[in-house]
């Protein structure tokens, strides 16, 4: 199942944008990449790991995960929509319970962590 990952990245110029797109597109499991220079966001759709994408983008500059969740579901056939409409009145009674929303995990990787050597490094 493909996932939609939205990342905030420092993009100052077109060259930075091009490098970021090439870096993300080179990761296995990435289906599509969209860059918004105005809001400095990159939207990735695919099965790639969001932490590995963020880790690769940190080599280019500051980056962080804004949101992570399933991509849009495919449209359903009219027969399936009618079946759902019949079931909706029963669901309205249960709507008094709060919706917990999607399960989102934020991961912070400190810039001073050196995974190659297995620990912290100091300059």
N, CA, C and O atoms as CSV, one atom per row, in Angstrom:
chain,resi,resn,atom,element,x,y,z
A,1,UNK,N,N,0.847,-1.168,0.000
A,1,UNK,CA,C,0.000,0.000,0.000
A,1,UNK,C,C,0.898,1.237,0.000
A,1,UNK,O,O,1.813,1.340,0.816
A,2,UNK,N,N,0.645,2.148,-0.887
A,2,UNK,CA,C,1.491,3.332,-0.981
A,2,UNK,C,C,1.140,4.335,0.113
A,2,UNK,O,O,0.005,4.405,0.584
A,3,UNK,N,N,2.151,5.104,0.499
A,3,UNK,CA,C,2.008,6.080,1.567
A,3,UNK,C,C,2.298,7.470,1.012
A,3,UNK,O,O,3.009,7.617,0.018
A,4,UNK,N,N,1.748,8.471,1.655
A,4,UNK,CA,C,2.006,9.864,1.291
A,4,UNK,C,C,2.818,10.484,2.418
A,4,UNK,O,O,2.391,10.496,3.573
A,5,UNK,N,N,3.994,10.998,2.070
A,5,UNK,CA,C,4.905,11.576,3.044
A,5,UNK,C,C,5.136,13.031,2.661
A,5,UNK,O,O,5.520,13.318,1.527
A,6,UNK,N,N,4.909,13.950,3.590
A,6,UNK,CA,C,5.145,15.371,3.340
A,6,UNK,C,C,6.314,15.804,4.218
A,6,UNK,O,O,6.288,15.635,5.437
A,7,UNK,N,N,7.343,16.366,3.578
A,7,UNK,CA,C,8.557,16.780,4.265
A,7,UNK,C,C,8.773,18.274,4.088
A,7,UNK,O,O,8.470,18.826,3.031
A,8,UNK,N,N,9.293,18.927,5.110
A,8,UNK,CA,C,9.675,20.334,5.006
A,8,UNK,C,C,11.185,20.363,4.830
A,8,UNK,O,O,11.928,19.816,5.645
A,9,UNK,N,N,11.636,21.017,3.743
A,9,UNK,CA,C,13.048,21.034,3.390
A,9,UNK,C,C,13.454,22.466,3.047
A,9,UNK,O,O,12.675,23.216,2.459
A,10,UNK,N,N,14.676,22.837,3.418
A,10,UNK,CA,C,15.190,24.150,3.038
A,10,UNK,C,C,15.569,24.121,1.562
A,10,UNK,O,O,16.551,23.483,1.183
A,11,UNK,N,N,14.798,24.804,0.738
A,11,UNK,CA,C,15.064,24.901,-0.698
A,11,UNK,C,C,15.218,26.374,-1.046
A,11,UNK,O,O,14.236,27.117,-1.063
A,12,UNK,N,N,16.444,26.796,-1.324
A,12,UNK,CA,C,16.701,28.202,-1.577
A,12,UNK,C,C,16.779,28.551,-3.056
A,12,UNK,O,O,16.560,29.703,-3.431
A,13,UNK,N,N,17.089,27.571,-3.900
A,13,UNK,CA,C,17.271,27.861,-5.321
A,13,UNK,C,C,16.815,26.655,-6.146
A,13,UNK,O,O,16.481,25.600,-5.605
A,14,UNK,N,N,16.811,26.840,-7.461
A,14,UNK,CA,C,16.394,25.758,-8.345
A,14,UNK,C,C,17.382,24.600,-8.327
A,14,UNK,O,O,16.990,23.446,-8.507
A,15,UNK,N,N,18.647,24.896,-8.114
A,15,UNK,CA,C,19.650,23.839,-8.058
A,15,UNK,C,C,19.415,22.950,-6.835
A,15,UNK,O,O,19.547,21.729,-6.915
A,16,UNK,N,N,19.067,23.565,-5.709
A,16,UNK,CA,C,18.743,22.808,-4.495
A,16,UNK,C,C,17.521,21.929,-4.730
A,16,UNK,O,O,17.482,20.774,-4.305
A,17,UNK,N,N,16.533,22.484,-5.407
A,17,UNK,CA,C,15.307,21.745,-5.734
A,17,UNK,C,C,15.640,20.535,-6.593
A,17,UNK,O,O,15.137,19.439,-6.344
A,18,UNK,N,N,16.480,20.725,-7.599
A,18,UNK,CA,C,16.852,19.641,-8.505
A,18,UNK,C,C,17.602,18.538,-7.755
A,18,UNK,O,O,17.337,17.354,-7.964
A,19,UNK,N,N,18.538,18.924,-6.881
A,19,UNK,CA,C,19.290,17.933,-6.106
A,19,UNK,C,C,18.367,17.142,-5.183
A,19,UNK,O,O,18.509,15.927,-5.045
A,20,UNK,N,N,17.417,17.839,-4.550
A,20,UNK,CA,C,16.483,17.169,-3.645
A,20,UNK,C,C,15.599,16.185,-4.407
A,20,UNK,O,O,15.360,15.072,-3.938
A,21,UNK,N,N,15.119,16.587,-5.571
A,21,UNK,CA,C,14.272,15.694,-6.373
A,21,UNK,C,C,15.060,14.471,-6.829
A,21,UNK,O,O,14.542,13.355,-6.783
A,22,UNK,N,N,16.296,14.662,-7.265
A,22,UNK,CA,C,17.118,13.532,-7.703
A,22,UNK,C,C,17.415,12.584,-6.547
A,22,UNK,O,O,17.410,11.365,-6.716
A,23,UNK,N,N,17.671,13.146,-5.384
A,23,UNK,CA,C,17.968,12.330,-4.211
A,23,UNK,C,C,16.767,11.478,-3.820
A,23,UNK,O,O,16.904,10.279,-3.581
A,24,UNK,N,N,15.597,12.095,-3.755
A,24,UNK,CA,C,14.388,11.362,-3.343
A,24,UNK,C,C,13.974,10.356,-4.417
A,24,UNK,O,O,13.568,9.238,-4.100
A,25,UNK,N,N,14.075,10.749,-5.676
A,25,UNK,CA,C,13.670,9.844,-6.756
A,25,UNK,C,C,14.573,8.618,-6.826
A,25,UNK,O,O,14.149,7.573,-7.319
A,26,UNK,N,N,15.810,8.724,-6.343
A,26,UNK,CA,C,16.743,7.607,-6.364
A,26,UNK,C,C,16.500,6.572,-5.285
A,26,UNK,O,O,17.105,5.500,-5.314
A,27,UNK,N,N,15.633,6.868,-4.339
A,27,UNK,CA,C,15.350,5.930,-3.248
A,27,UNK,C,C,14.366,4.879,-3.734
A,27,UNK,O,O,13.387,5.189,-4.412
A,28,UNK,N,N,14.644,3.626,-3.373
A,28,UNK,CA,C,13.787,2.517,-3.802
A,28,UNK,C,C,12.419,2.609,-3.129
A,28,UNK,O,O,12.333,2.814,-1.919
A,29,UNK,N,N,11.365,2.459,-3.904
A,29,UNK,CA,C,10.001,2.491,-3.376
A,29,UNK,C,C,9.292,3.813,-3.590
A,29,UNK,O,O,8.118,3.940,-3.240
A,30,UNK,N,N,9.970,4.803,-4.157
A,30,UNK,CA,C,9.353,6.106,-4.403
A,30,UNK,C,C,8.660,6.074,-5.756
A,30,UNK,O,O,9.290,5.775,-6.771
A,31,UNK,N,N,7.354,6.385,-5.777
A,31,UNK,CA,C,6.572,6.389,-7.017
A,31,UNK,C,C,6.513,7.779,-7.643
A,31,UNK,O,O,6.667,7.916,-8.857
A,32,UNK,N,N,6.291,8.813,-6.827
A,32,UNK,CA,C,6.224,10.167,-7.373
A,32,UNK,C,C,6.740,11.175,-6.348
A,32,UNK,O,O,6.681,10.954,-5.138
A,33,UNK,N,N,7.250,12.295,-6.882
A,33,UNK,CA,C,7.805,13.360,-6.050
A,33,UNK,C,C,7.237,14.683,-6.541
A,33,UNK,O,O,7.249,14.957,-7.741
A,34,UNK,N,N,6.738,15.505,-5.621
A,34,UNK,CA,C,6.253,16.842,-5.951
A,34,UNK,C,C,6.944,17.830,-5.022
A,34,UNK,O,O,7.053,17.602,-3.817
A,35,UNK,N,N,7.411,18.938,-5.607
A,35,UNK,CA,C,8.117,19.946,-4.827
A,35,UNK,C,C,7.337,21.251,-4.881
A,35,UNK,O,O,6.929,21.693,-5.956
A,36,UNK,N,N,7.129,21.870,-3.716
A,36,UNK,CA,C,6.488,23.175,-3.613
A,36,UNK,C,C,7.534,24.150,-3.080
A,36,UNK,O,O,7.816,24.173,-1.882
A,37,UNK,N,N,8.110,24.955,-3.978
A,37,UNK,CA,C,9.173,25.880,-3.594
A,37,UNK,C,C,8.656,26.994,-2.685
A,37,UNK,O,O,9.385,27.464,-1.811
A,38,UNK,N,N,7.426,27.414,-2.880
A,38,UNK,CA,C,6.871,28.518,-2.105
A,38,UNK,C,C,6.778,28.154,-0.621
A,38,UNK,O,O,7.162,28.944,0.242
A,39,UNK,N,N,6.273,26.972,-0.333
A,39,UNK,CA,C,6.127,26.524,1.052
A,39,UNK,C,C,7.280,25.645,1.505
A,39,UNK,O,O,7.299,25.195,2.650
A,40,UNK,N,N,8.239,25.394,0.625
A,40,UNK,CA,C,9.407,24.559,0.894
A,40,UNK,C,C,9.005,23.176,1.404
A,40,UNK,O,O,9.475,22.719,2.446
A,41,UNK,N,N,8.126,22.522,0.646
A,41,UNK,CA,C,7.648,21.189,0.997
A,41,UNK,C,C,7.910,20.222,-0.145
A,41,UNK,O,O,7.868,20.602,-1.315
A,42,UNK,N,N,8.177,18.979,0.201
A,42,UNK,CA,C,8.309,17.898,-0.771
A,42,UNK,C,C,7.277,16.847,-0.396
A,42,UNK,O,O,7.216,16.415,0.755
A,43,UNK,N,N,6.465,16.435,-1.363
A,43,UNK,CA,C,5.471,15.386,-1.159
A,43,UNK,C,C,5.933,14.146,-1.911
A,43,UNK,O,O,6.173,14.194,-3.118
A,44,UNK,N,N,6.055,13.043,-1.195
A,44,UNK,CA,C,6.523,11.785,-1.775
A,44,UNK,C,C,5.416,10.759,-1.639
A,44,UNK,O,O,4.832,10.602,-0.567
A,45,UNK,N,N,5.128,10.059,-2.731
A,45,UNK,CA,C,4.147,8.980,-2.707
A,45,UNK,C,C,4.867,7.702,-3.103
A,45,UNK,O,O,5.542,7.646,-4.131
A,46,UNK,N,N,4.712,6.663,-2.263
A,46,UNK,CA,C,5.361,5.389,-2.528
A,46,UNK,C,C,5.488,4.583,-1.256
A,46,UNK,O,O,4.929,4.936,-0.217
A,47,UNK,N,N,6.239,3.482,-1.354
A,47,UNK,CA,C,6.416,2.577,-0.225
A,47,UNK,C,C,7.731,2.802,0.508
A,47,UNK,O,O,8.111,1.980,1.341
A,48,UNK,N,N,8.425,3.877,0.227
A,48,UNK,CA,C,9.723,4.148,0.837
A,48,UNK,C,C,9.570,4.510,2.313
A,48,UNK,O,O,8.520,4.980,2.750
A,49,UNK,N,N,10.640,4.279,3.064
A,49,UNK,CA,C,10.665,4.590,4.489
A,49,UNK,C,C,10.867,6.091,4.688
A,49,UNK,O,O,11.844,6.642,4.180
A,50,UNK,N,N,9.968,6.774,5.416
A,50,UNK,CA,C,10.095,8.223,5.590
A,50,UNK,C,C,11.367,8.638,6.332
A,50,UNK,O,O,11.902,9.720,6.089
A,51,UNK,N,N,11.848,7.789,7.229
A,51,UNK,CA,C,13.059,8.123,7.969
A,51,UNK,C,C,14.270,8.111,7.041
A,51,UNK,O,O,15.139,8.977,7.139
A,52,UNK,N,N,14.326,7.127,6.136
A,52,UNK,CA,C,15.462,7.071,5.206
A,52,UNK,C,C,15.422,8.246,4.223
A,52,UNK,O,O,16.470,8.758,3.828
A,53,UNK,N,N,14.224,8.671,3.829
A,53,UNK,CA,C,14.109,9.830,2.935
A,53,UNK,C,C,14.613,11.080,3.653
A,53,UNK,O,O,15.365,11.867,3.078
A,54,UNK,N,N,14.201,11.262,4.905
A,54,UNK,CA,C,14.635,12.421,5.684
A,54,UNK,C,C,16.150,12.393,5.897
A,54,UNK,O,O,16.815,13.426,5.820
A,55,UNK,N,N,16.678,11.218,6.161
A,55,UNK,CA,C,18.114,11.073,6.395
A,55,UNK,C,C,18.908,11.479,5.150
A,55,UNK,O,O,19.928,12.160,5.258
A,56,UNK,N,N,18.443,11.065,3.977
A,56,UNK,CA,C,19.132,11.430,2.730
A,56,UNK,C,C,19.025,12.921,2.452
A,56,UNK,O,O,19.985,13.534,1.986
A,57,UNK,N,N,17.863,13.513,2.733
A,57,UNK,CA,C,17.671,14.945,2.480
A,57,UNK,C,C,18.452,15.811,3.472
A,57,UNK,O,O,18.764,16.961,3.165
A,58,UNK,N,N,18.765,15.288,4.633
A,58,UNK,CA,C,19.537,16.060,5.613
A,58,UNK,C,C,20.958,16.307,5.129
A,58,UNK,O,O,21.620,17.230,5.604
A,59,UNK,N,N,21.437,15.490,4.183
A,59,UNK,CA,C,22.759,15.721,3.614
A,59,UNK,C,C,22.768,16.993,2.767
A,59,UNK,O,O,23.813,17.617,2.585
A,60,UNK,N,N,21.606,17.368,2.255
A,60,UNK,CA,C,21.485,18.575,1.437
A,60,UNK,C,C,21.168,19.807,2.273
A,60,UNK,O,O,21.496,20.925,1.875
A,61,UNK,N,N,20.545,19.621,3.405
A,61,UNK,CA,C,20.144,20.743,4.249
A,61,UNK,C,C,19.160,20.279,5.296
A,61,UNK,O,O,18.981,19.081,5.513
A,62,UNK,N,N,18.540,21.217,5.930
A,62,UNK,CA,C,17.600,20.930,7.000
A,62,UNK,C,C,16.328,20.290,6.433
A,62,UNK,O,O,15.783,20.764,5.437
A,63,UNK,N,N,15.860,19.213,7.071
A,63,UNK,CA,C,14.611,18.574,6.636
A,63,UNK,C,C,13.933,17.916,7.824
A,63,UNK,O,O,14.586,17.477,8.771
A,64,UNK,N,N,12.601,17.856,7.755
A,64,UNK,CA,C,11.821,17.217,8.805
A,64,UNK,C,C,10.522,16.685,8.214
A,64,UNK,O,O,10.037,17.182,7.197
A,65,UNK,N,N,9.968,15.667,8.866
A,65,UNK,CA,C,8.728,15.051,8.411
A,65,UNK,C,C,7.561,15.866,8.958
A,65,UNK,O,O,7.456,16.069,10.167
A,66,UNK,N,N,6.680,16.335,8.066
A,66,UNK,CA,C,5.483,17.064,8.495
A,66,UNK,C,C,4.306,16.133,8.694
A,66,UNK,O,O,3.618,16.209,9.712
A,67,UNK,N,N,4.066,15.248,7.726
A,67,UNK,CA,C,2.963,14.295,7.858
A,67,UNK,C,C,3.299,13.015,7.119
A,67,UNK,O,O,4.118,12.990,6.201
A,68,UNK,N,N,2.635,11.952,7.555
A,68,UNK,CA,C,2.880,10.638,7.012
A,68,UNK,C,C,1.594,9.836,7.160
A,68,UNK,O,O,1.048,9.726,8.258
A,69,UNK,N,N,1.112,9.277,6.052
A,69,UNK,CA,C,-0.121,8.501,6.114
A,69,UNK,C,C,-0.422,7.858,4.778
A,69,UNK,O,O,0.372,7.964,3.843
A,70,UNK,N,N,-1.556,7.193,4.679
A,70,UNK,CA,C,-1.903,6.539,3.424
A,70,UNK,C,C,-2.231,7.565,2.347
A,70,UNK,O,O,-2.748,8.646,2.630
A,71,UNK,N,N,-1.917,7.202,1.105
A,71,UNK,CA,C,-2.281,8.080,-0.008
A,71,UNK,C,C,-3.767,7.913,-0.293
A,71,UNK,O,O,-4.433,7.089,0.333
A,72,UNK,N,N,-4.288,8.693,-1.238
A,72,UNK,CA,C,-5.726,8.631,-1.537
A,72,UNK,C,C,-6.134,7.228,-1.935
A,72,UNK,O,O,-5.408,6.527,-2.640
A,73,UNK,N,N,-7.298,6.834,-1.475
A,73,UNK,CA,C,-7.839,5.529,-1.832
A,73,UNK,C,C,-8.416,5.597,-3.246
A,73,UNK,O,O,-8.931,6.640,-3.649
A,74,UNK,N,N,-8.336,4.506,-4.000
A,74,UNK,CA,C,-8.916,4.526,-5.341
A,74,UNK,C,C,-10.429,4.691,-5.286
A,74,UNK,O,O,-11.075,4.280,-4.322
A,75,UNK,N,N,-10.986,5.300,-6.334
A,75,UNK,CA,C,-12.431,5.526,-6.370
A,75,UNK,C,C,-13.166,4.196,-6.441
A,75,UNK,O,O,-12.710,3.249,-7.081
A,76,UNK,N,N,-14.320,4.142,-5.766
A,76,UNK,CA,C,-15.097,2.912,-5.712
A,76,UNK,C,C,-16.163,2.921,-6.787
A,76,UNK,O,O,-16.576,3.972,-7.279
A,77,UNK,N,N,-16.586,1.745,-7.131
A,77,UNK,CA,C,-17.631,1.598,-8.146
A,77,UNK,C,C,-18.962,2.078,-7.579
A,77,UNK,O,O,-19.138,2.076,-6.361
A,78,UNK,N,N,-19.922,2.496,-8.443
A,78,UNK,CA,C,-21.217,2.976,-7.963
A,78,UNK,C,C,-21.960,1.959,-7.098
A,78,UNK,O,O,-22.654,2.347,-6.157
A,79,UNK,N,N,-21.826,0.662,-7.400
A,79,UNK,CA,C,-22.517,-0.356,-6.618
A,79,UNK,C,C,-21.979,-0.377,-5.184
A,79,UNK,O,O,-22.741,-0.574,-4.238
A,80,UNK,N,N,-20.668,-0.175,-5.023
A,80,UNK,CA,C,-20.076,-0.160,-3.691
A,80,UNK,C,C,-20.508,1.086,-2.924
A,80,UNK,O,O,-20.698,1.027,-1.709
A,81,UNK,N,N,-20.666,2.214,-3.620
A,81,UNK,CA,C,-21.090,3.448,-2.966
A,81,UNK,C,C,-22.500,3.303,-2.411
A,81,UNK,O,O,-22.785,3.768,-1.308
A,82,UNK,N,N,-23.392,2.655,-3.175
A,82,UNK,CA,C,-24.767,2.457,-2.721
A,82,UNK,C,C,-24.792,1.572,-1.478
A,82,UNK,O,O,-25.583,1.807,-0.565
A,83,UNK,N,N,-23.927,0.554,-1.438
A,83,UNK,CA,C,-23.881,-0.328,-0.279
A,83,UNK,C,C,-23.410,0.436,0.950
A,83,UNK,O,O,-23.893,0.188,2.055
A,84,UNK,N,N,-22.471,1.361,0.770
A,84,UNK,CA,C,-21.985,2.155,1.896
A,84,UNK,C,C,-23.056,3.129,2.388
A,84,UNK,O,O,-23.164,3.368,3.590
A,85,UNK,N,N,-23.856,3.699,1.464
A,85,UNK,CA,C,-24.896,4.639,1.851
A,85,UNK,C,C,-25.929,3.967,2.744
A,85,UNK,O,O,-26.464,4.602,3.653
A,86,UNK,N,N,-26.212,2.711,2.504
A,86,UNK,CA,C,-27.167,1.987,3.320
A,86,UNK,C,C,-26.621,1.756,4.726
A,86,UNK,O,O,-27.390,1.720,5.687
A,87,UNK,N,N,-25.320,1.600,4.857
A,87,UNK,CA,C,-24.703,1.326,6.146
A,87,UNK,C,C,-24.461,2.597,6.957
A,87,UNK,O,O,-24.267,2.508,8.170
A,88,UNK,N,N,-24.465,3.746,6.351
A,88,UNK,CA,C,-24.144,4.996,7.029
A,88,UNK,C,C,-25.076,5.349,8.187
A,88,UNK,O,O,-24.580,5.818,9.211
A,89,UNK,N,N,-26.392,5.155,8.094
A,89,UNK,CA,C,-27.226,5.513,9.245
A,89,UNK,C,C,-26.823,4.790,10.532
A,89,UNK,O,O,-26.920,5.370,11.614
A,90,UNK,N,N,-26.384,3.568,10.439
A,90,UNK,CA,C,-25.950,2.839,11.624
A,90,UNK,C,C,-24.676,3.453,12.184
A,90,UNK,O,O,-24.473,3.445,13.398
A,91,UNK,N,N,-23.822,3.980,11.330
A,91,UNK,CA,C,-22.570,4.579,11.775
A,91,UNK,C,C,-22.798,5.928,12.449
A,91,UNK,O,O,-21.988,6.336,13.281
A,92,UNK,N,N,-23.869,6.623,12.115
A,92,UNK,CA,C,-24.121,7.939,12.692
A,92,UNK,C,C,-24.346,7.849,14.193
A,92,UNK,O,O,-24.039,8.794,14.920
A,93,UNK,N,N,-24.874,6.738,14.665
A,93,UNK,CA,C,-25.084,6.559,16.089
A,93,UNK,C,C,-23.754,6.454,16.817
A,93,UNK,O,O,-23.635,6.915,17.953
A,94,UNK,N,N,-22.748,5.852,16.180
A,94,UNK,CA,C,-21.443,5.685,16.792
A,94,UNK,C,C,-20.568,6.924,16.630
A,94,UNK,O,O,-19.461,6.963,17.168
A,95,UNK,N,N,-21.041,7.945,15.895
A,95,UNK,CA,C,-20.223,9.122,15.640
A,95,UNK,C,C,-20.046,9.994,16.877
A,95,UNK,O,O,-19.287,10.962,16.831
A,96,UNK,N,N,-20.724,9.681,17.985
A,96,UNK,CA,C,-20.558,10.461,19.204
A,96,UNK,C,C,-19.184,10.220,19.825
A,96,UNK,O,O,-18.721,11.033,20.624
A,97,UNK,N,N,-18.527,9.117,19.469
A,97,UNK,CA,C,-17.188,8.831,19.970
A,97,UNK,C,C,-16.178,9.666,19.180
A,97,UNK,O,O,-16.339,9.828,17.971
A,98,UNK,N,N,-15.154,10.192,19.826
A,98,UNK,CA,C,-14.158,10.986,19.089
A,98,UNK,C,C,-13.328,10.098,18.176
A,98,UNK,O,O,-12.998,8.965,18.527
A,99,UNK,N,N,-12.995,10.616,17.013
A,99,UNK,CA,C,-12.184,9.888,16.050
A,99,UNK,C,C,-10.714,10.098,16.397
A,99,UNK,O,O,-10.250,11.238,16.435
A,100,UNK,N,N,-9.966,9.010,16.654
A,100,UNK,CA,C,-8.571,9.182,17.053
A,100,UNK,C,C,-7.676,9.681,15.926
A,100,UNK,O,O,-6.594,10.200,16.200
A,101,UNK,N,N,-8.089,9.543,14.670
A,101,UNK,CA,C,-7.292,10.022,13.541
A,101,UNK,C,C,-6.227,9.012,13.153
A,101,UNK,O,O,-6.149,7.928,13.732
A,102,UNK,N,N,-5.413,9.365,12.182
A,102,UNK,CA,C,-4.393,8.426,11.714
A,102,UNK,C,C,-3.253,8.299,12.734
A,102,UNK,O,O,-3.012,9.207,13.530
A,103,UNK,N,N,-2.576,7.185,12.694
A,103,UNK,CA,C,-1.459,6.930,13.585
A,103,UNK,C,C,-0.208,7.530,12.947
A,103,UNK,O,O,0.285,7.008,11.947
A,104,UNK,N,N,0.314,8.626,13.515
A,104,UNK,CA,C,1.461,9.331,12.957
A,104,UNK,C,C,2.618,9.244,13.949
A,104,UNK,O,O,2.444,9.476,15.145
A,105,UNK,N,N,3.793,8.908,13.438
A,105,UNK,CA,C,4.986,8.816,14.257
A,105,UNK,C,C,5.994,9.846,13.782
A,105,UNK,O,O,6.293,9.909,12.589
A,106,UNK,N,N,6.523,10.652,14.688
A,106,UNK,CA,C,7.552,11.624,14.358
A,106,UNK,C,C,8.893,11.092,14.856
A,106,UNK,O,O,8.992,10.601,15.981
A,107,UNK,N,N,9.908,11.189,14.030
A,107,UNK,CA,C,11.233,10.722,14.377
A,107,UNK,C,C,12.198,11.885,14.246
A,107,UNK,O,O,12.241,12.541,13.205
A,108,UNK,N,N,12.964,12.145,15.280
A,108,UNK,CA,C,13.954,13.211,15.248
A,108,UNK,C,C,15.332,12.571,15.258
A,108,UNK,O,O,15.671,11.833,16.183
A,109,UNK,N,N,16.118,12.849,14.245
A,109,UNK,CA,C,17.475,12.359,14.168
A,109,UNK,C,C,18.407,13.534,14.435
A,109,UNK,O,O,18.484,14.453,13.620
A,110,UNK,N,N,19.116,13.523,15.562
A,110,UNK,CA,C,19.998,14.649,15.855
A,110,UNK,C,C,21.133,14.730,14.849
A,110,UNK,O,O,21.583,13.708,14.331
A,111,UNK,N,N,21.591,15.934,14.574
A,111,UNK,CA,C,22.622,16.131,13.565
A,111,UNK,C,C,23.979,15.642,14.049
A,111,UNK,O,O,24.873,15.429,13.230
A,112,UNK,N,N,24.162,15.458,15.352
A,112,UNK,CA,C,25.456,15.029,15.868
A,112,UNK,C,C,25.539,13.513,16.033
A,112,UNK,O,O,26.524,13.025,16.587
A,113,UNK,N,N,24.559,12.760,15.583
A,113,UNK,CA,C,24.578,11.307,15.679
A,113,UNK,C,C,25.258,10.744,14.446
A,113,UNK,O,O,24.870,11.070,13.324
A,114,UNK,N,N,26.245,9.922,14.629
A,114,UNK,CA,C,27.011,9.339,13.537
A,114,UNK,C,C,26.698,7.850,13.488
A,114,UNK,O,O,27.260,7.072,14.259
A,115,UNK,N,N,25.806,7.449,12.589
A,115,UNK,CA,C,25.404,6.052,12.518
A,115,UNK,C,C,26.506,5.169,11.949
A,115,UNK,O,O,26.521,3.964,12.200
A,116,UNK,N,N,27.421,5.744,11.191
A,116,UNK,CA,C,28.500,4.957,10.586
A,116,UNK,C,C,29.429,4.424,11.675
A,116,UNK,O,O,29.846,3.267,11.628
A,117,UNK,N,N,29.750,5.265,12.650
A,117,UNK,CA,C,30.651,4.864,13.715
A,117,UNK,C,C,29.912,4.356,14.944
A,117,UNK,O,O,30.534,3.882,15.895
A,118,UNK,N,N,28.612,4.452,14.926
A,118,UNK,CA,C,27.806,3.890,16.009
A,118,UNK,C,C,27.743,4.754,17.247
A,118,UNK,O,O,27.648,4.219,18.351
A,119,UNK,N,N,27.791,6.045,17.111
A,119,UNK,CA,C,27.691,6.864,18.308
A,119,UNK,C,C,27.764,8.344,17.986
A,119,UNK,O,O,27.586,8.771,16.845
A,120,UNK,N,N,28.032,9.104,19.026
A,120,UNK,CA,C,28.117,10.549,18.900
A,120,UNK,C,C,29.494,10.956,18.382
A,120,UNK,O,O,30.480,10.253,18.603
A,121,UNK,N,N,29.554,12.066,17.710
A,121,UNK,CA,C,30.845,12.628,17.343
A,121,UNK,C,C,30.805,14.113,17.636
A,121,UNK,O,O,29.749,14.743,17.568
A,122,UNK,N,N,31.945,14.659,17.958
A,122,UNK,CA,C,32.050,16.063,18.315
A,122,UNK,C,C,33.139,16.719,17.482
A,122,UNK,O,O,34.139,16.087,17.141
A,123,UNK,N,N,32.943,17.959,17.165
A,123,UNK,CA,C,33.935,18.701,16.402
A,123,UNK,C,C,34.711,19.617,17.292
A,123,UNK,O,O,35.599,20.329,16.822
